[in-house]
Amino acid sequence: MSGTFVGMPAFPEAAHEAVHNQTLRGNLRHATHTIRAKRAKAVSEVSDWAELREAGKRIKDHTLRRLDHYLVQLEESVVAAGGTVHWAADADEANEIVTRLVKMTGESEVVKVKSMATQEIGLNEALEAEGIRAYETDLAELIVQLGKDRPSHILVPAIHRNRGEIRDIFEREMSEWGRPAPEGLTDTPAELAEAARLHLREKFLRAKVGISGANFMVADTGTLVVVESEGNGRMCLTLPETLISVVGIEKIVPTWQDLEVFLQTLPRSSTAERMNPYTSTWTGTTDEDGPQNFHLVLLDNGRSDTLADEVGRQALRCIRCSACLNVCPVYERAGGHAYGSVYPGPIGAILSPQLRGTASEIDASLPYASSLCGACYEVCPVAIDIPEVLVHLRERVVEGGPVVREGNKVVLKPAKGHAAERAAMRAARWAFTHPGVLRTGQRAASRTRRLHPRTLPGPGRAWSDTRNLPPVPAEPFRDWWQRTNGGKEGGK
Amino acid sequence: MSSRERILGRVRRALADAPGEDVPVERGYLREHGDRSVEETVELLAENLADYRAIVHRCTAAGLPATLAGMLAARGAKTVLVPPGLEPAWLADAGTEQVPDRAGSTPHELDRVDSVVTACAVAVAETGTLVLDGGPDQGRRRITLVPDHHICVVRVPDQVVSSVPQALERLDPVRPLTWISGPSATSDIELDRVEGVHGPRTLEVVLVGSQPSEDVNS
């Protein structure tokens, strides 16, 4: 995945910083609670939600089970419709392909539709290194780009910013990138949106190359689908002469009819709308309407490795609605940046360590970035059992075991940092099966509780670095129970 | 080995180890939600369009030229963009200068036009969505995008369906499609909804029926 987040501290460290940022927590709490309530209402309007969810899950599972077949079919359909298909095994290859295609047009700037896939591969940075400027045109992405910031939410990448911060970013940075912010810009959302409109319109009207992702690709027709709200997507998809779409290989649906499921579940799950303001579909090229050159870059970048994992592959069903972020108590407090990936929240906690592997500290820590409360599974419109995959990945990190990386089977070693945890668990098992030992230990702990350090010494330090040690009670529960006859005789 | 072969090989190996049968796709969901008469479906379309801040008008086929002329005049539009196959009678009463869409017209030229009038391919009542398929009376995708004011004419009830599944059945995936639900909007700033970021800031919809009827919210 992208180099954007290289050097990130592990989740617990990053989250520790984030939860002490009052502004961030306020912005996030407001946003997630607002959208959560709206979503519940939008979903309740549809009486067959459970059936739609089941159908979505099954369509995706069916597609993944025959992904090779549908990829070949999609390629044929796109080529028949006048498009060109490229295959990219990893981020570097995808970036090279896109860079080459842009250079072939002779252009040195491109307009971009918000796309998780291009963020994942760090496309903007790769283009910049080759002297090509990529303009993000989604309002939130623009805020992130101008603020030299990183996205923190799948759907609303600037969710961590409030209006005052956005105003300051626009005023300070817009002139660097093109049309400056209007004089006397206030922080009302309408004025800020207008400033973005003026700033970006000059770019849209002159752009010769557009770059997008896609929400869906239909195998039997070769149709690509982009779902959006602002119209920036339509601008990038229809005004330029050349369109390059970078799409993960898991985004396929087999038939045109299958869209009827996802065009109902995606808007209601993501923005809590009956339908998003704009959806564009295109099949290859159309004479005199829209781009006359269309390139589809099919991106693997860890997806086929993820497919090889029987438990973890369900993460590939994800349609990037972000409902799981908005209900997650951990995301709400830690914010998206703490996940160290373009995919934050519960889905990020299972997707990133599978796409990138668990070799880095941050990736090994992500399966632990959850309280396993299950709210993410409840809201997922394709029924990804995120808690199940989290537990599976925790086991993988702690115990090691066989995995597939870049198409090769390898055996992971148990993660180092977890040696102390394993030792502690072994000790606990022993103590719990020896009641006398447990009683003695508990009494000793209570008597010495004022002397306990706030963090554990020695090998336990890593554990307590990221967790508050629970206070030890003045009296063990078992003693209290005996002394008070099970609580019936009162007493402290 | 090409990347195509490498990726397909990885996918095949990943699936070869996987036990279990193919997953059958069951479509237990509804084709439409609720039981409505044709009139009620049109009514629901009008309500949902208005709920997403489109401005909804109603008139008869005979009254359409006067209705469109009135809307353009009220807007103060000096120029109106016209797709090549739009029924000429529709704009017969309008005093607004008509700009035909040409393949050669640049985005900058489109940006200087005040309004655009198009027909549509199908409208979805349950979601308040208009679908344009680039037919001759709807024009290229860009003409309903760059101007700030879009008037879309829907023939009711024959162009109206209840639901998304019914709409997809009617549409041809080979054509470039634009689904429009209300004017351009963003909720990126503190999740406050703001209309009109990059697409038309005003969307007006004329429901043209055989029966005269009251305006919904205009």
Chai-1 contact restraints between the chains, C-beta under 6 A:
chainA,res_idxA,chainB,res_idxB,connection_type,confidence,min_distance_angstrom,max_distance_angstrom,comment,restraint_id
A,A31,B,L191,contact,1.0,0.0,6.0,A-B,restraint_1
A,T34,B,L191,contact,1.0,0.0,6.0,A-B,restraint_2
A,D48,B,Y29,contact,1.0,0.0,6.0,A-B,restraint_3
A,D48,B,L30,contact,1.0,0.0,6.0,A-B,restraint_4
A,E51,B,G28,contact,1.0,0.0,6.0,A-B,restraint_5
A,E51,B,Y29,contact,1.0,0.0,6.0,A-B,restraint_6
A,L52,B,Y29,contact,1.0,0.0,6.0,A-B,restraint_7
A,A55,B,R27,contact,1.0,0.0,6.0,A-B,restraint_8
A,A55,B,Y29,contact,1.0,0.0,6.0,A-B,restraint_9
A,R58,B,V23,contact,1.0,0.0,6.0,A-B,restraint_10
A,R58,B,V25,contact,1.0,0.0,6.0,A-B,restraint_11
A,I59,B,V25,contact,1.0,0.0,6.0,A-B,restraint_12
A,D61,B,V23,contact,1.0,0.0,6.0,A-B,restraint_13
A,H62,B,V23,contact,1.0,0.0,6.0,A-B,restraint_14
A,H62,B,V25,contact,1.0,0.0,6.0,A-B,restraint_15
A,R65,B,D22,contact,1.0,0.0,6.0,A-B,restraint_16
A,R65,B,V23,contact,1.0,0.0,6.0,A-B,restraint_17
A,L67,B,V11,contact,1.0,0.0,6.0,A-B,restraint_18
A,D68,B,L8,contact,1.0,0.0,6.0,A-B,restraint_19
A,D68,B,V11,contact,1.0,0.0,6.0,A-B,restraint_20
A,D68,B,R12,contact,1.0,0.0,6.0,A-B,restraint_21
A,W87,B,S3,contact,1.0,0.0,6.0,A-B,restraint_22
A,W87,B,R4,contact,1.0,0.0,6.0,A-B,restraint_23
A,W87,B,I7,contact,1.0,0.0,6.0,A-B,restraint_24
A,A89,B,S3,contact,1.0,0.0,6.0,A-B,restraint_25
A,A89,B,R6,contact,1.0,0.0,6.0,A-B,restraint_26
A,A89,B,I7,contact,1.0,0.0,6.0,A-B,restraint_27
A,L139,B,T186,contact,1.0,0.0,6.0,A-B,restraint_28
A,L139,B,D188,contact,1.0,0.0,6.0,A-B,restraint_29
A,L139,B,V197,contact,1.0,0.0,6.0,A-B,restraint_30
A,A140,B,D188,contact,1.0,0.0,6.0,A-B,restraint_31
A,V156,B,D188,contact,1.0,0.0,6.0,A-B,restraint_32
A,R163,B,I189,contact,1.0,0.0,6.0,A-B,restraint_33
A,R163,B,E190,contact,1.0,0.0,6.0,A-B,restraint_34
A,I166,B,I189,contact,1.0,0.0,6.0,A-B,restraint_35
A,P189,B,I189,contact,1.0,0.0,6.0,A-B,restraint_36
A,P189,B,D192,contact,1.0,0.0,6.0,A-B,restraint_37
A,P189,B,V194,contact,1.0,0.0,6.0,A-B,restraint_38
A,A190,B,V194,contact,1.0,0.0,6.0,A-B,restraint_39
A,L192,B,I189,contact,1.0,0.0,6.0,A-B,restraint_40
A,A193,B,T186,contact,1.0,0.0,6.0,A-B,restraint_41
A,A193,B,V194,contact,1.0,0.0,6.0,A-B,restraint_42
A,A193,B,V197,contact,1.0,0.0,6.0,A-B,restraint_43
A,R197,B,V197,contact,1.0,0.0,6.0,A-B,restraint_44
A,L205,B,P107,contact,1.0,0.0,6.0,A-B,restraint_45
A,L205,B,H108,contact,1.0,0.0,6.0,A-B,restraint_46
A,T221,B,P173,contact,1.0,0.0,6.0,A-B,restraint_47
A,T223,B,P173,contact,1.0,0.0,6.0,A-B,restraint_48
A,S229,B,A185,contact,1.0,0.0,6.0,A-B,restraint_49
A,S229,B,T186,contact,1.0,0.0,6.0,A-B,restraint_50
A,E230,B,S184,contact,1.0,0.0,6.0,A-B,restraint_51
A,E230,B,T186,contact,1.0,0.0,6.0,A-B,restraint_52
A,E230,B,V197,contact,1.0,0.0,6.0,A-B,restraint_53
A,E230,B,H198,contact,1.0,0.0,6.0,A-B,restraint_54
A,G231,B,S184,contact,1.0,0.0,6.0,A-B,restraint_55
A,G231,B,H198,contact,1.0,0.0,6.0,A-B,restraint_56
A,G231,B,G199,contact,1.0,0.0,6.0,A-B,restraint_57
A,N232,B,H198,contact,1.0,0.0,6.0,A-B,restraint_58
A,R234,B,L145,contact,1.0,0.0,6.0,A-B,restraint_59
A,M235,B,H198,contact,1.0,0.0,6.0,A-B,restraint_60
A,T238,B,R141,contact,1.0,0.0,6.0,A-B,restraint_61
A,T238,B,R142,contact,1.0,0.0,6.0,A-B,restraint_62
A,L239,B,P107,contact,1.0,0.0,6.0,A-B,restraint_63
A,W256,B,P173,contact,1.0,0.0,6.0,A-B,restraint_64
A,L259,B,L168,contact,1.0,0.0,6.0,A-B,restraint_65
A,E260,B,V164,contact,1.0,0.0,6.0,A-B,restraint_66
A,E260,B,P165,contact,1.0,0.0,6.0,A-B,restraint_67
A,E260,B,L168,contact,1.0,0.0,6.0,A-B,restraint_68
A,L263,B,V164,contact,1.0,0.0,6.0,A-B,restraint_69
A,Q264,B,V164,contact,1.0,0.0,6.0,A-B,restraint_70
A,R274,B,T127,contact,1.0,0.0,6.0,A-B,restraint_71
A,M275,B,T127,contact,1.0,0.0,6.0,A-B,restraint_72
A,M275,B,T129,contact,1.0,0.0,6.0,A-B,restraint_73
A,M275,B,S181,contact,1.0,0.0,6.0,A-B,restraint_74
A,P277,B,S181,contact,1.0,0.0,6.0,A-B,restraint_75
A,P277,B,G182,contact,1.0,0.0,6.0,A-B,restraint_76
A,P277,B,S184,contact,1.0,0.0,6.0,A-B,restraint_77
A,P277,B,A185,contact,1.0,0.0,6.0,A-B,restraint_78
A,T279,B,W179,contact,1.0,0.0,6.0,A-B,restraint_79
A,S280,B,T178,contact,1.0,0.0,6.0,A-B,restraint_80
A,T281,B,L177,contact,1.0,0.0,6.0,A-B,restraint_81
A,W282,B,P176,contact,1.0,0.0,6.0,A-B,restraint_82
A,T283,B,P173,contact,1.0,0.0,6.0,A-B,restraint_83
A,T283,B,V174,contact,1.0,0.0,6.0,A-B,restraint_84
A,T286,B,P176,contact,1.0,0.0,6.0,A-B,restraint_85
A,E288,B,A103,contact,1.0,0.0,6.0,A-B,restraint_86
A,D289,B,G134,contact,1.0,0.0,6.0,A-B,restraint_87
A,D289,B,R140,contact,1.0,0.0,6.0,A-B,restraint_88
A,D289,B,R141,contact,1.0,0.0,6.0,A-B,restraint_89
A,D289,B,P176,contact,1.0,0.0,6.0,A-B,restraint_90
A,G290,B,R141,contact,1.0,0.0,6.0,A-B,restraint_91
A,G290,B,P176,contact,1.0,0.0,6.0,A-B,restraint_92
A,D300,B,I7,contact,1.0,0.0,6.0,A-B,restraint_93
A,S304,B,R10,contact,1.0,0.0,6.0,A-B,restraint_94
A,S304,B,V11,contact,1.0,0.0,6.0,A-B,restraint_95
A,S304,B,A14,contact,1.0,0.0,6.0,A-B,restraint_96
A,L307,B,A14,contact,1.0,0.0,6.0,A-B,restraint_97
A,A308,B,A14,contact,1.0,0.0,6.0,A-B,restraint_98
A,G407,B,R10,contact,1.0,0.0,6.0,A-B,restraint_99
